[in-house]
Amino acid sequence: MENKNFDFDVTLDVMTVGGVQYTPEDRLGCGAFGTVFKGRDSDQSTVAIKHQYIRPDNSRAQILEEYRIHKDMSEVDKAGSVIKMIGMLKNPKSVIMVLEFAPESLHSILGKVTSVQTQKYFRQLIHGVEFLHSNHVAHCDLSLKNLLLLEGNLKIADFGRAKRLMSKDQEFLSTECRGTPKFCAPEVCAREPVPVKPFSLYVWSSGVVLMQLTQNSEDSWREAKVQVQEYDKWVAKKKPTGSDFWYNIPPAVMNLLRKILEADISKRATIIEIKNSPYFKKDEKEPIKRSGAATRSSGKRARY
Ligand SMILES: Nc1ncnc2c1ncn2[C@@H]1O[C@H](COP(=O)(O)OP(=O)(O)OP(=O)(O)O)[C@@H](O)[C@H]1O
């Protein structure tokens, strides 16, 4: 989300959560609503400490809902798809959550992701969204910054916009699930509120993640909206030219992306179709490096 953080200058004291003492250290990052610090528990294990002031646009009820959804998912998550929620401390002005610490995010490693890693993270992301969806949770803000990495494995973080659903197919209004604009599906970018299905949103955002990882860059349309030039070009499905950011995407990924980043929801790939796609099923191999040849990690790749 756009950074409108009010508590940029916040400092935290030593705190006790669930009987354990935590010492906050350096600031790790700032989102629109909170500031995240590195911290240590009394055993010197590293944790992340997320501080959020209660504000008119981030009420106590909203923050506590974020905590409860994240805690519930973390408790039933056997495969390790979600950053673990360790505990929470509330006071009249703020809510503080203690979380498992992840040293990197997909955003922080962009530029040096190999095709084998891209496939691994994409597979883990699809398993993660399937897990959340089957537990009736819509995350609503999947983005490279909210997908963290711990010991080389992807972990879904930031449940600040997450919603609980009565059923897997419960629809809700597009205006209730606007996350990071680049990662939002076209039905969410529409000006008028329209009913949306959570799994279609998950699929679209995962596609933008795959597109950016494959390119090793954040290049994308600003929003999936008519009259946004790059998006219009994507929808027109014309043969890409060198100026189109998807020009160098390999055919196997491109075939899948065309099915995922499909504006028509009735034609958009389902999670099952993604899992049955050749790209998902067939293991990627690192390209053999030849001296002088452009490699993926150099950021420039020959088209194949
Ligand atoms: N568990 C964690 N371990 C390490 N770093 C983290 C952790 N959680 C969050 N961060 C860092 O802090 C940043 C902000 O955290 P988070 O996204 O939870 O805050 P937010 O205010 O809800 O953000 P947003 O504006 O994206 O909604 C992240 O982008 C990430 O860099």
The ligand as an SDF file (V2000), in Angstrom:
LIG
                    3D

 31 33  0  0  0  0  0  0  0  0999 V2000
    7.6180  -11.0760   10.0840 N   0  0  0  0  0  0  0  0  0  0  0  0
    8.4070  -10.1760    9.4900 C   0  0  0  0  0  0  0  0  0  0  0  0
    9.7490  -10.3670    9.4210 N   0  0  0  0  0  0  0  0  0  0  0  0
   10.5390   -9.4510    8.8180 C   0  0  0  0  0  0  0  0  0  0  0  0
   10.1030   -8.3150    8.2520 N   0  0  0  0  0  0  0  0  0  0  0  0
    8.7910   -8.0630    8.2810 C   0  0  0  0  0  0  0  0  0  0  0  0
    7.8680   -8.9640    8.9170 C   0  0  0  0  0  0  0  0  0  0  0  0
    6.6250   -8.4540    8.7840 N   0  0  0  0  0  0  0  0  0  0  0  0
    6.7610   -7.2950    8.1220 C   0  0  0  0  0  0  0  0  0  0  0  0
    8.0530   -7.0380    7.8230 N   0  0  0  0  0  0  0  0  0  0  0  0
    8.5940   -5.8610    7.0880 C   0  0  0  0  0  0  0  0  0  0  0  0
    7.8340   -4.7110    7.4070 O   0  0  0  0  0  0  0  0  0  0  0  0
    7.1580   -4.1910    6.2420 C   0  0  0  0  0  0  0  0  0  0  0  0
    5.7810   -3.6620    6.6110 C   0  0  0  0  0  0  0  0  0  0  0  0
    5.0440   -4.7050    7.2310 O   0  0  0  0  0  0  0  0  0  0  0  0
    3.4930   -4.9440    6.9520 P   0  0  0  0  0  0  0  0  0  0  0  0
    3.3310   -5.1440    5.4650 O   0  0  0  0  0  0  0  0  0  0  0  0
    3.0030   -6.0290    7.8340 O   0  0  0  0  0  0  0  0  0  0  0  0
    2.8930   -3.5460    7.4180 O   0  0  0  0  0  0  0  0  0  0  0  0
    1.5980   -2.7820    6.9010 P   0  0  0  0  0  0  0  0  0  0  0  0
    1.5750   -1.4540    7.5320 O   0  0  0  0  0  0  0  0  0  0  0  0
    0.4030   -3.6310    7.1180 O   0  0  0  0  0  0  0  0  0  0  0  0
    1.9500   -2.7000    5.3620 O   0  0  0  0  0  0  0  0  0  0  0  0
    1.0580   -2.4050    4.0710 P   0  0  0  0  0  0  0  0  0  0  0  0
    1.1880   -0.9600    3.8290 O   0  0  0  0  0  0  0  0  0  0  0  0
    1.7820   -3.2450    3.0020 O   0  0  0  0  0  0  0  0  0  0  0  0
   -0.3300   -2.8720    4.2860 O   0  0  0  0  0  0  0  0  0  0  0  0
    7.1480   -5.3530    5.2610 C   0  0  0  0  0  0  0  0  0  0  0  0
    7.1090   -4.9170    3.9200 O   0  0  0  0  0  0  0  0  0  0  0  0
    8.4460   -6.0760    5.5810 C   0  0  0  0  0  0  0  0  0  0  0  0
    9.5270   -5.4470    4.9390 O   0  0  0  0  0  0  0  0  0  0  0  0
  1  2  1  0
  2  3  1  0
  2  7  2  0
  3  4  2  0
  4  5  1  0
  5  6  2  0
  6  7  1  0
  6 10  1  0
  7  8  1  0
  8  9  2  0
  9 10  1  0
 10 11  1  0
 11 12  1  0
 11 30  1  0
 12 13  1  0
 13 14  1  0
 13 28  1  0
 14 15  1  0
 15 16  1  0
 16 17  2  0
 16 18  1  0
 16 19  1  0
 19 20  1  0
 20 21  2  0
 20 22  1  0
 20 23  1  0
 23 24  1  0
 24 25  2  0
 24 26  1  0
 24 27  1  0
 28 29  1  0
 28 30  1  0
 30 31  1  0
M  END
$$$$
